[in-house]
């Protein structure tokens, strides 16, 4: 069984079974220099004390990282600072961990768990665009396909994507005119929409109760990135007749697990 420990931010991390001490110490240097105590750099003596290692050992570690440009040494103060190589490497992460590279198995597992259609969507101007979709084999509902656009104000995913915006930001998207009504349940004015968005912020999920399509109910939750910003939404949609209280509770539990996993992939810290 793998061991775990709590970091200073109370986040569980795995402890390797066969740790390499030199690598651990190099990573410890990065942790020290990325904190607040050594904004102006750190000396060999300070590193030796912090890392509980001899100065000669610390010096060899630092010289190796300086040679690889991960650490730089100030010529005047002789103190060490993080190098620009780390910045270059860090910038690769968002390119590798983006919404188009997410593990589709997470969506498939949600679909299998709920036995309903699962959609992953993003905001494009005043619409939500579905970029990934998983349908159960038993699905009898013809939902919109990948690349299709749906209205933000009338869909569960759309309302989630709007949920942390101010009234002014929402007005910039829609203007201040009545919204298009798709069914008798569609929210068609700004006051009602803002009340709904506040509710979504507090409860953490959105429901489209036949607001976009009669007979179709959707539940959605947000996907966040490393800046804790909502960058996408995941919804589970199905025939309204199947969406009982117990069914929606099951969907909410599955959505929370799936969106948390997707968010962590994008760098969300919780």
Backbone bond lengths (Angstrom), bond angles and torsions (degrees), N, CA, C in turn:
res aa  C-N    CA-C-N  psi(-1)  N-CA   C-N-CA  omega(-1)  CA-C   N-CA-C  phi
1 X - - - 1.461 - - 1.524 109.32 -
2 X 1.317 118.17 132.73 1.462 121.93 -177.25 1.518 110.73 -74.07
3 X 1.324 115.75 139.85 1.460 120.60 176.55 1.521 109.51 -85.30
4 X 1.331 115.24 152.57 1.455 120.76 174.19 1.514 108.91 -132.58
5 X 1.326 115.58 159.67 1.458 120.30 175.04 1.508 108.46 -141.65
6 X 1.329 116.23 161.49 1.457 121.54 179.50 1.519 109.39 -93.59
7 X 1.338 117.02 133.67 1.454 120.91 173.93 1.509 108.15 -85.07
8 X 1.354 116.97 -178.83 1.458 120.98 179.66 1.510 111.26 -65.20
9 X 1.344 118.24 -19.04 1.459 121.46 178.09 1.517 111.23 -98.68
10 X 1.371 116.69 16.83 1.455 123.19 176.76 1.521 112.69 59.79
11 X 1.292 116.19 32.25 1.460 120.79 177.44 1.515 108.21 -105.88
12 X 1.346 116.89 128.51 1.447 120.84 -179.94 1.517 110.87 -71.55
13 X 1.317 116.04 133.20 1.464 121.01 176.03 1.521 108.46 -127.81
14 X 1.310 116.51 149.69 1.456 121.31 179.84 1.527 110.34 -78.13
15 X 1.308 115.95 140.47 1.459 121.70 175.51 1.522 107.53 -97.99
16 X 1.342 118.13 120.99 1.471 119.29 -178.17 1.523 111.46 -63.85
17 X 1.330 115.08 147.28 1.464 120.28 -179.36 1.517 111.15 -69.47
18 X 1.336 116.67 -36.42 1.469 121.20 -179.47 1.529 109.41 -127.02
19 X 1.329 118.02 74.80 1.473 120.21 -176.62 1.529 112.21 -67.88
20 X 1.340 115.06 145.40 1.465 121.26 175.24 1.514 107.30 -98.22
21 X 1.325 116.74 112.52 1.460 120.63 -170.08 1.521 112.72 -60.92
22 X 1.328 117.35 -40.20 1.462 119.84 -178.39 1.525 110.68 -62.66
23 X 1.330 116.64 -41.35 1.458 120.55 178.08 1.520 109.94 -65.78
24 X 1.310 116.64 -42.12 1.467 120.60 178.35 1.524 110.66 -58.51
25 X 1.313 117.36 -42.72 1.464 121.14 -178.56 1.530 111.25 -68.91
26 X 1.325 116.55 -36.54 1.463 119.68 177.33 1.523 110.12 -64.03
27 X 1.322 116.09 -42.57 1.466 119.91 178.56 1.529 110.93 -67.81
28 X 1.318 116.61 -31.58 1.469 120.43 176.66 1.528 110.40 -63.29
29 X 1.334 116.72 -35.46 1.470 120.77 176.52 1.521 109.97 -61.27
30 X 1.342 117.06 -44.72 1.467 120.26 178.63 1.523 111.21 -60.12
31 X 1.334 116.18 -41.83 1.467 120.12 179.33 1.527 111.18 -62.48
32 X 1.328 116.03 -42.69 1.468 119.79 -179.44 1.528 111.36 -64.45
33 X 1.328 116.33 -44.45 1.455 120.45 -175.62 1.528 113.28 -76.68
34 X 1.322 116.99 -17.68 1.468 119.15 177.50 1.521 112.13 -90.36
35 X 1.339 116.81 -4.36 1.461 121.09 177.72 1.519 112.16 -86.21
36 X 1.323 116.24 -174.73 1.465 121.80 -175.72 1.527 113.94 -87.62
37 X 1.321 117.52 -15.83 1.464 120.09 -173.25 1.521 114.17 -76.45
38 X 1.330 117.20 -21.38 1.465 119.64 -174.93 1.522 111.28 -130.66
39 X 1.305 115.31 48.75 1.469 120.33 179.15 1.528 112.18 -61.58
40 X 1.319 117.15 -30.09 1.466 121.19 -179.00 1.523 111.99 -94.62
41 X 1.333 116.30 12.13 1.448 119.95 -179.99 1.520 111.78 101.18
42 X 1.321 116.01 176.62 1.459 120.86 -176.71 1.523 109.10 -139.70
43 X 1.317 115.59 147.63 1.469 120.85 -179.34 1.520 110.47 -95.17
44 X 1.316 115.93 167.08 1.456 120.91 177.25 1.528 110.41 -60.92
45 X 1.330 116.79 -40.69 1.470 120.76 -179.62 1.519 110.83 -62.24
46 X 1.317 115.97 -44.48 1.467 120.14 179.96 1.527 110.75 -65.55
47 X 1.326 116.16 -41.28 1.453 119.91 177.63 1.527 111.23 -63.11
48 X 1.317 116.18 -42.09 1.457 121.29 179.79 1.520 110.99 -58.90
49 X 1.331 115.33 -41.67 1.463 120.79 179.53 1.526 111.22 -69.75
50 X 1.327 116.47 -45.22 1.467 121.16 -177.65 1.530 111.59 -65.49
51 X 1.326 116.21 -39.54 1.461 120.94 -173.63 1.519 113.17 -94.09
52 X 1.337 115.73 -6.58 1.469 121.43 179.64 1.525 111.10 57.27
53 X 1.334 114.08 45.88 1.458 121.82 177.81 1.522 109.59 -129.48
54 X 1.329 115.97 157.77 1.451 120.16 176.43 1.526 111.06 -66.82
55 X 1.322 116.24 152.36 1.464 120.79 -176.97 1.528 112.26 -60.75
56 X 1.324 117.00 -37.94 1.465 119.66 -178.29 1.529 111.10 -65.07
57 X 1.349 116.64 -38.22 1.468 120.94 178.06 1.521 110.53 -66.91
58 X 1.332 115.53 -44.17 1.465 120.55 179.07 1.526 109.88 -61.87
59 X 1.316 115.96 -42.08 1.469 120.36 -178.85 1.523 110.95 -60.99
60 X 1.321 118.06 -40.82 1.465 121.08 179.57 1.535 110.95 -65.45
61 X 1.323 115.79 -40.81 1.473 119.58 178.35 1.522 110.22 -61.67
62 X 1.335 115.99 -45.67 1.461 120.48 -176.74 1.524 111.43 -67.95
63 X 1.312 117.10 -41.11 1.459 119.83 -179.83 1.526 111.56 -63.97
64 X 1.325 116.19 -35.61 1.468 119.86 177.20 1.524 110.64 -63.94
65 X 1.324 116.55 -43.54 1.468 120.24 -178.32 1.522 111.35 -73.71
66 X 1.313 117.57 -30.21 1.466 120.65 174.67 1.529 109.50 -65.36
67 X 1.330 116.49 -41.76 1.473 120.85 -179.80 1.524 111.49 -62.53
68 X 1.321 117.21 -28.95 1.465 122.15 -179.69 1.534 112.12 -95.06
69 X 1.342 116.19 2.88 1.469 122.72 176.65 1.530 115.37 71.02
70 X 1.350 116.38 13.01 1.462 118.59 175.57 1.527 111.46 -82.01
71 X 1.323 115.54 -20.78 1.463 123.01 176.97 1.521 107.81 -130.57
72 X 1.335 116.16 142.81 1.463 121.02 175.57 1.531 109.38 -122.12
73 X 1.334 116.04 149.40 1.463 120.78 178.32 1.521 109.89 -115.04
74 X 1.320 115.21 126.55 1.452 121.00 177.47 1.526 109.48 -67.83
75 X 1.331 116.76 125.16 1.465 120.48 -174.63 1.517 112.31 -65.40
76 X 1.319 118.22 -30.92 1.467 121.16 -178.02 1.522 111.97 -83.79
77 X 1.335 116.81 -52.77 1.463 120.15 -175.37 1.527 112.80 -84.30
78 X 1.336 116.22 -18.79 1.462 122.98 -176.35 1.531 112.53 66.73
79 X 1.315 116.59 12.00 1.461 120.69 178.86 1.528 109.90 -87.10
80 X 1.314 114.78 151.74 1.458 120.83 -176.06 1.529 111.17 -97.71
81 X 1.329 115.28 142.18 1.456 122.01 177.60 1.524 109.43 -135.18
82 X 1.335 115.92 164.05 1.461 120.07 175.99 1.526 109.73 -63.27
83 X 1.337 116.11 142.98 1.462 120.56 -179.01 1.518 112.24 -95.31
84 X 1.324 115.53 164.36 1.463 121.28 -178.20 1.515 112.44 -68.96
85 X 1.326 117.00 -17.58 1.466 119.68 177.78 1.525 110.46 -59.87
86 X 1.336 116.33 -36.20 1.459 120.31 178.21 1.520 110.99 -63.28
87 X 1.327 116.29 -38.40 1.460 121.01 178.68 1.527 110.17 -63.56
88 X 1.329 115.59 -42.75 1.468 120.14 178.97 1.526 110.87 -62.24
89 X 1.311 116.22 -44.92 1.460 120.63 179.87 1.533 110.30 -65.02
90 X 1.325 116.68 -42.85 1.459 120.96 -179.50 1.509 113.07 -60.78
91 X 1.334 116.41 -34.13 1.460 120.13 -179.02 1.526 113.07 -70.57
92 X 1.326 116.34 -15.05 1.464 119.66 177.92 1.533 110.34 -75.32
93 X 1.326 116.68 -28.76 1.471 121.16 -173.53 1.527 112.46 -57.98
94 X 1.353 119.91 -50.27 1.470 118.41 179.82 1.519 113.64 -61.14
95 X 1.345 116.91 -28.91 1.463 119.15 178.97 1.524 111.39 -72.53
96 X 1.329 115.63 -34.02 1.460 119.41 179.81 1.521 111.95 -82.19
97 X 1.331 114.76 -35.57 1.463 119.34 -177.25 1.522 109.51 -106.66
98 X 1.306 116.32 74.78 1.455 121.30 177.63 1.522 109.70 -120.17
99 X 1.314 115.56 174.11 1.460 120.34 -173.48 1.529 113.11 -62.21
100 X 1.332 116.66 -25.39 1.458 119.32 -178.20 1.524 112.08 -83.45
101 X 1.335 116.00 -7.06 1.459 120.13 178.77 1.524 112.98 -110.40
102 X 1.332 116.88 6.47 1.461 118.79 -177.33 1.526 110.32 -65.26
103 X 1.298 114.94 155.53 1.461 121.55 -179.04 1.534 109.17 -73.02
104 X 1.325 116.32 108.56 1.469 120.74 -178.94 1.529 111.53 -64.60
105 X 1.339 116.57 -17.29 1.457 119.23 178.70 1.525 111.00 -63.36
106 X 1.340 116.81 -29.38 1.465 120.14 177.47 1.524 110.03 -62.30
107 X 1.335 116.13 -43.14 1.466 120.40 178.20 1.527 110.56 -68.89
108 X 1.332 116.35 -38.16 1.463 119.70 179.23 1.525 110.82 -63.42
109 X 1.326 116.82 -42.33 1.463 120.79 179.24 1.522 111.27 -63.54
110 X 1.334 116.45 -37.44 1.463 120.39 177.11 1.523 110.18 -65.75
111 X 1.320 116.53 -42.09 1.466 121.55 177.98 1.532 110.58 -61.26
112 X 1.333 116.04 -45.45 1.465 120.39 179.90 1.529 110.94 -64.02
113 X 1.326 115.11 -38.43 1.463 120.22 -177.45 1.526 111.59 -67.90
114 X 1.340 116.60 -41.96 1.464 121.49 -175.27 1.521 113.27 -95.04
115 X 1.344 115.91 -17.90 1.469 121.74 -176.57 1.522 111.67 56.50
116 X 1.327 115.00 39.24 1.464 122.28 177.47 1.532 108.34 -140.03
117 X 1.325 116.07 168.52 1.459 121.24 -178.74 1.523 111.26 -71.59
118 X 1.329 116.20 136.57 1.462 122.97 179.97 1.524 109.05 -116.15
119 X 1.330 116.40 132.84 1.464 122.19 -179.99 1.522 110.38 -125.98
120 X 1.322 116.46 142.76 1.463 123.29 171.20 1.519 106.82 -115.34
121 X 1.342 117.50 123.27 1.458 120.30 -175.40 1.510 114.10 -134.10
122 X 1.328 116.04 156.92 1.461 123.09 177.52 1.524 109.18 -129.28
123 X 1.326 115.97 160.39 1.464 119.68 178.03 1.518 110.22 -86.05
124 X 1.317 116.36 132.02 1.462 123.37 171.51 1.530 106.14 -129.01
125 X 1.336 115.48 104.01 1.463 122.51 -175.93 1.529 110.07 57.39
126 X 1.337 117.93 -115.85 1.464 120.28 -175.66 1.522 112.43 -102.20
127 X 1.344 116.35 20.06 1.467 120.33 -178.08 1.524 110.97 -131.78
128 X 1.321 115.52 161.78 1.456 121.34 168.86 1.520 106.85 -106.44
129 X 1.324 115.36 129.52 1.464 121.42 -177.88 1.525 108.73 -110.41
130 X 1.311 116.92 126.67 1.456 122.04 177.99 1.525 109.38 -77.66
131 X 1.336 116.33 122.04 1.467 120.35 -179.22 1.525 112.28 -107.92
132 X 1.324 116.73 -12.06 1.464 119.69 175.41 1.525 108.07 -153.58
133 X 1.322 115.81 145.47 1.456 120.40 -174.25 1.525 109.61 -150.07
134 X 1.325 115.96 133.12 1.456 122.18 176.55 1.528 107.72 -127.38
135 X 1.305 116.50 124.31 1.464 120.61 -179.73 1.525 110.27 -114.93
136 X 1.334 117.18 141.27 1.468 119.52 176.12 1.524 110.48 -71.75
137 X 1.306 116.46 156.02 1.458 120.98 -178.81 1.525 111.53 -63.88
138 X 1.334 115.37 -25.31 1.463 119.47 -176.71 1.524 112.87 -91.12
139 X 1.351 117.39 4.52 1.461 120.43 -175.03 1.524 111.57 -62.75
140 X 1.332 115.17 132.40 1.458 121.39 177.97 1.518 111.39 -113.59
141 X 1.351 116.30 4.55 1.460 120.42 -177.89 1.518 109.64 -107.78
142 X 1.322 116.77 130.65 1.476 121.41 179.69 1.520 108.45 -90.91
143 X 1.342 117.30 92.32 1.452 121.11 177.53 1.526 110.39 -81.22
144 X 1.333 115.74 168.45 1.456 119.74 176.22 1.525 110.55 -63.62
145 X 1.317 116.42 149.07 1.452 121.76 -175.31 1.527 111.40 -90.77
146 X 1.340 115.19 173.09 1.463 121.33 179.13 1.527 109.43 -57.01
147 X 1.330 115.72 133.35 1.452 121.78 -179.33 1.511 113.39 93.30
148 X 1.329 116.69 -12.51 1.466 119.85 179.85 1.530 110.17 -73.52
149 X 1.328 115.86 150.82 1.465 121.69 -179.41 1.517 110.08 -106.98
150 X 1.332 114.78 140.18 1.448 121.45 174.90 1.520 108.56 -130.71
151 X 1.305 116.79 157.62 1.467 120.79 -176.46 1.525 111.54 -73.02
152 X 1.322 115.14 138.03 1.454 120.42 179.85 1.522 112.15 -63.69
153 X 1.317 117.04 -42.35 1.473 119.88 -171.83 1.522 113.55 -75.64
154 X 1.357 117.12 -14.82 1.456 120.05 -172.92 1.517 113.57 -113.06
155 X 1.322 118.19 6.11 1.468 121.37 -176.39 1.517 110.81 -126.71
156 X 1.323 115.73 154.84 1.466 120.52 179.69 1.527 110.90 -64.40
157 X 1.356 116.45 -45.66 1.470 119.30 178.72 1.521 110.40 -63.30
158 X 1.316 117.40 -43.30 1.452 121.09 -178.58 1.515 112.40 -60.47
159 X 1.330 116.24 -44.82 1.463 119.54 -178.80 1.524 111.54 -66.99
160 X 1.338 116.95 -34.36 1.469 120.00 174.76 1.526 110.46 -62.67
161 X 1.329 116.55 -42.99 1.464 120.71 -178.88 1.524 112.40 -66.25
162 X 1.326 116.76 -24.80 1.470 121.63 177.78 1.524 112.92 -90.38
163 X 1.328 117.28 -13.52 1.458 121.74 -162.25 1.527 116.03 -60.34
164 X 1.325 118.71 -25.99 1.469 119.71 -178.83 1.523 112.36 -105.50
165 X 1.316 116.44 13.14 1.463 120.80 177.66 1.524 110.86 -87.46
166 X 1.332 115.37 152.49 1.458 120.65 174.66 1.525 109.23 -79.98
167 X 1.324 115.38 167.56 1.464 119.93 178.04 1.526 110.58 -58.90
168 X 1.330 116.04 -40.19 1.469 120.74 -179.12 1.528 110.58 -63.29
169 X 1.324 116.76 -40.12 1.467 120.33 179.32 1.526 111.16 -67.07
170 X 1.326 116.57 -38.28 1.465 120.14 178.55 1.528 110.57 -67.04
171 X 1.332 116.48 -39.72 1.473 120.60 178.71 1.528 110.66 -62.79
172 X 1.334 116.68 -36.99 1.461 119.89 178.39 1.527 111.33 -61.87
173 X 1.327 116.95 -29.53 1.467 121.14 179.94 1.523 111.26 -79.88
174 X 1.339 116.51 -46.48 1.471 120.68 -171.80 1.521 114.90 -102.69
175 X 1.343 116.47 -19.43 1.459 117.96 -165.00 1.517 108.23 81.97
176 X 1.312 117.94 -173.77 1.465 121.11 -176.53 1.527 110.72 -115.48
177 X 1.323 115.59 34.60 1.467 120.83 -179.89 1.522 109.18 -107.69
178 X 1.315 118.63 162.46 1.477 120.87 179.35 1.527 111.47 -57.09
179 X 1.335 115.55 144.46 1.458 121.14 -179.94 1.523 110.29 -85.25
180 X 1.316 115.26 156.88 1.457 120.22 178.96 1.527 110.70 -65.54
181 X 1.318 116.48 135.72 1.458 122.08 177.70 1.534 109.36 -96.97
182 X 1.324 116.74 124.68 1.458 121.57 178.59 1.527 111.14 -98.81
183 X 1.333 115.38 -32.77 1.465 121.62 175.74 1.525 107.07 -141.56
184 X 1.296 116.21 178.84 1.471 119.87 177.89 1.525 112.11 -69.76
185 X 1.331 118.02 -12.73 1.466 122.16 -179.95 1.525 113.53 -94.43
186 X 1.320 118.15 -7.67 1.467 121.37 -176.74 1.525 111.68 -64.37
187 X 1.340 116.45 135.66 1.462 121.49 173.08 1.525 107.93 -75.22
188 X 1.325 116.68 124.75 1.471 119.18 -172.57 1.517 113.91 -118.86
189 X 1.346 118.69 1.90 1.462 118.71 177.62 1.521 110.87 -134.72
190 X 1.315 115.28 158.32 1.460 121.72 -173.10 1.525 112.78 -63.12
191 X 1.313 118.52 -40.88 1.467 120.87 -178.34 1.521 111.49 -60.86
192 X 1.338 116.41 -45.48 1.460 119.74 179.82 1.529 111.09 -65.55
193 X 1.328 116.32 -38.72 1.464 119.65 179.83 1.521 110.98 -65.71
194 X 1.337 118.04 -43.61 1.462 120.65 -178.84 1.529 111.02 -65.86
195 X 1.335 117.46 -35.84 1.463 120.76 175.71 1.525 110.30 -63.46
196 X 1.336 115.78 -41.41 1.462 120.92 178.31 1.530 111.21 -65.42
197 X 1.329 117.78 -40.41 1.469 120.89 -179.50 1.526 111.31 -65.69
198 X 1.312 116.71 -37.09 1.470 120.03 177.10 1.529 110.21 -64.03
199 X 1.315 115.93 -41.33 1.471 120.78 177.48 1.521 110.63 -61.51
200 X 1.324 116.79 -42.63 1.465 121.32 -179.90 1.523 110.97 -63.84
201 X 1.336 116.49 -40.85 1.476 120.15 178.50 1.519 110.74 -58.18
202 X 1.315 117.08 -41.61 1.464 120.99 -176.26 1.529 112.14 -75.29
203 X 1.330 117.53 -39.50 1.457 118.78 -174.90 1.531 113.31 -90.67
204 X 1.346 116.99 -17.54 1.460 120.30 174.74 1.516 115.41 85.01
205 X 1.309 117.85 4.57 1.466 120.66 177.68 1.525 109.45 -150.11
206 X 1.329 115.14 164.92 1.458 121.49 -179.23 1.520 109.42 -127.39
207 X 1.322 116.26 146.79 1.461 121.17 175.59 1.521 109.40 -124.40
208 X 1.310 115.57 131.38 1.466 122.64 171.66 1.530 105.63 -101.78
209 X 1.314 115.77 101.60 1.460 122.39 -176.82 1.530 109.39 -93.47
210 X 1.325 115.26 77.30 1.460 121.69 -178.27 1.531 112.15 55.81
211 X 1.331 115.99 37.84 1.462 120.84 -178.50 1.523 111.97 -88.04
212 X 1.332 116.56 -24.98 1.463 120.37 -179.55 1.525 111.55 -107.36
213 X 1.325 115.07 -34.04 1.458 119.96 -177.46 1.524 109.28 -144.57
214 X 1.305 117.28 123.54 1.457 121.23 178.82 1.521 110.29 -59.77
215 X 1.332 115.69 132.97 1.459 120.58 179.37 1.509 114.48 88.48
216 X 1.354 117.91 -1.41 1.466 121.82 -178.02 1.525 110.09 -120.45
217 X 1.327 116.63 127.56 1.460 122.42 177.03 1.526 109.09 -119.34
218 X 1.327 116.31 137.29 1.465 121.54 -178.87 1.526 109.90 -129.33
219 X 1.311 115.71 147.14 1.462 123.04 173.28 1.520 106.83 -124.02
220 X 1.341 117.18 135.37 1.471 120.20 -176.76 1.523 111.60 -138.09
221 X 1.332 114.98 153.34 1.467 122.90 175.21 1.529 108.97 -136.88
222 X 1.340 116.67 158.26 1.470 119.82 -176.18 1.521 114.10 -83.33
223 X 1.328 114.56 153.88 1.464 123.08 169.34 1.524 106.48 -111.92
224 X 1.328 117.19 129.34 1.465 122.14 -176.05 1.527 111.09 -112.33
225 X 1.342 115.43 158.31 1.459 120.11 178.54 1.519 110.77 -107.45
226 X 1.323 116.77 -168.36 1.462 122.49 -176.54 1.522 112.99 -66.53
227 X 1.329 117.75 -15.01 1.463 121.84 176.00 1.521 111.44 -96.35
228 X 1.326 117.24 7.77 1.464 124.24 -178.62 1.521 112.30 66.28
229 X 1.325 116.76 21.13 1.459 120.95 179.31 1.523 110.25 -95.85
230 X 1.331 116.33 145.91 1.459 120.84 177.40 1.532 108.66 -73.89
231 X 1.322 116.55 119.65 1.469 121.13 -177.96 1.523 112.32 -116.53
232 X 1.318 116.37 -11.30 1.461 120.35 -179.40 1.517 108.59 -162.85
233 X 1.309 115.30 175.00 1.462 121.25 176.25 1.516 108.81 -141.99
234 X 1.308 115.50 150.20 1.462 121.78 174.69 1.522 107.65 -118.78
235 X 1.320 115.95 133.96 1.460 119.68 178.20 1.510 110.98 -125.70
236 X 1.316 114.47 153.77 1.459 122.74 170.47 1.519 106.03 -118.81
237 X 1.321 116.85 123.25 1.459 120.32 -175.64 1.521 111.10 -125.56
238 X 1.327 114.52 145.76 1.453 119.17 179.69 1.509 111.23 -163.90
239 X 1.313 116.31 174.68 1.460 121.76 179.54 1.524 110.11 -59.91
240 X 1.314 116.55 133.12 1.466 121.42 -176.88 1.520 112.12 -56.75
241 X 1.323 116.79 -32.80 1.457 120.32 -178.35 1.527 111.82 -63.08
242 X 1.359 116.89 -24.18 1.467 120.86 179.38 1.525 112.27 -90.19
243 X 1.326 116.80 -13.95 1.464 120.10 -172.74 1.527 111.58 -85.15
244 X 1.323 115.38 70.71 1.459 121.41 175.78 1.527 109.71 -77.82
245 X 1.322 116.76 172.19 1.466 120.93 178.42 1.520 110.78 -57.58
246 X 1.335 116.79 -45.98 1.465 120.43 -179.40 1.517 111.54 -64.98
247 X 1.339 116.46 -38.21 1.462 120.59 179.15 1.524 110.72 -64.69
248 X 1.326 117.06 -43.84 1.469 120.70 -179.97 1.527 110.24 -65.74
249 X 1.326 117.55 -37.53 1.473 120.74 177.24 1.521 110.75 -62.80
250 X 1.340 116.14 -40.63 1.461 120.86 176.96 1.529 110.53 -63.41
251 X 1.317 116.67 -42.56 1.458 121.29 179.62 1.525 111.03 -64.14
252 X 1.328 116.80 -41.94 1.464 120.29 179.74 1.519 111.35 -60.54
253 X 1.330 117.13 -42.16 1.466 120.74 179.21 1.529 110.45 -63.66
254 X 1.335 116.20 -43.70 1.460 119.82 179.15 1.511 112.57 -66.36
255 X 1.334 116.78 -40.36 1.465 121.41 178.74 1.525 111.54 -63.93
256 X 1.311 116.72 -41.14 1.466 119.43 -179.43 1.518 111.07 -61.27
257 X 1.317 116.33 -43.69 1.463 120.58 178.83 1.529 110.84 -64.26
258 X 1.331 116.62 -46.04 1.471 120.51 -176.29 1.526 111.61 -67.45
259 X 1.331 117.74 -46.25 1.464 120.05 -178.24 1.524 111.63 -68.28
260 X 1.329 117.54 -32.63 1.467 119.42 175.20 1.523 110.69 -64.11
261 X 1.332 116.84 -42.96 1.468 121.10 -179.53 1.523 110.70 -65.81
262 X 1.311 117.10 -41.91 1.467 120.52 177.83 1.526 110.82 -64.92
263 X 1.329 116.54 -39.91 1.461 120.87 -179.34 1.521 111.49 -65.77
264 X 1.327 116.10 -41.96 1.467 120.38 177.86 1.520 110.18 -60.75
265 X 1.322 117.44 -39.70 1.466 121.64 176.66 1.518 111.45 -58.15
266 X 1.342 116.72 -34.27 1.465 121.79 -179.50 1.527 112.80 -87.69
267 X 1.344 116.77 3.89 1.454 119.60 174.78 1.509 115.58 101.91
268 X 1.328 117.49 3.57 1.472 121.15 179.12 1.520 109.86 -63.43
269 X 1.339 116.39 136.60 1.446 120.91 -176.39 1.531 113.85 -98.62
270 X 1.330 116.54 -4.69 1.466 118.42 179.35 1.508 112.08 84.60
